[in-house]
Amino acid sequence: MYEEQRLMASGLPFSEAFSLCSSLRREGTLDEFIESNEKHHTCKCGGNGNCPDCPNRNK
């Protein structure tokens, strides 16, 4: 369930995250997919959307 939570944190709805993780677990490629799908941003604005590349900018 941890992987589903990580995908949901990146903006994917739960139903899609759950089905995607189930199929990727069967294939054995879940870890690679999760790592490539996460956005690696260290927010300097505290989530206020003030960073130039802040993922919270359009919320």
C-alpha positions in Angstrom: 0.0 0.0 0.0 3.0 2.3 0.4 3.6 2.5 -3.3 -0.1 3.5 -3.9 0.3 6.3 -1.4 3.5 7.5 -3.1 1.6 7.6 -6.5 -1.3 9.4 -5.0 1.0 12.0 -3.5 2.2 12.7 -7.1 -1.4 13.4 -8.1 -2.7 10.0 -9.4 -6.2 9.0 -8.2 -6.4 6.0 -5.9 -8.3 3.7 -8.3 -5.7 4.2 -11.0 -2.8 3.9 -8.5 -4.2 0.7 -7.1 -4.7 -1.0 -10.4 -1.4 0.2 -11.8 0.5 -1.0 -8.8 -1.2 -4.4 -9.0 -0.2 -4.9 -12.6 3.3 -3.6 -12.1 3.8 -5.9 -9.1 3.0 -8.9 -11.3 5.5 -7.7 -13.8 8.2 -6.9 -11.2 8.8 -3.4 -12.4 7.0 -1.4 -9.7 10.0 0.1 -8.0 11.5 1.4 -11.2 8.1 2.9 -12.2 7.7 4.6 -8.8 11.2 6.1 -8.9 10.8 7.5 -12.4 7.3 8.9 -11.7 8.1 10.9 -8.6 9.0 14.5 -8.9 12.2 15.2 -6.9 11.7 18.8 -5.8 13.0 20.3 -2.6 10.6 23.0 -1.8 12.2 26.2 -0.5 8.9 28.1 0.0 7.3 25.7 2.4 4.6 24.7 -0.1 3.3 28.2 -0.8 4.0 28.1 -4.5 6.8 30.7 -4.5 9.6 28.6 -5.9 10.1 28.8 -9.7 9.6 25.1 -10.2 7.2 24.5 -7.2 4.7 21.7 -7.7 2.3 23.7 -5.5 2.3 26.7 -7.8 -0.9 25.8 -9.7 -3.0 24.6 -6.8 
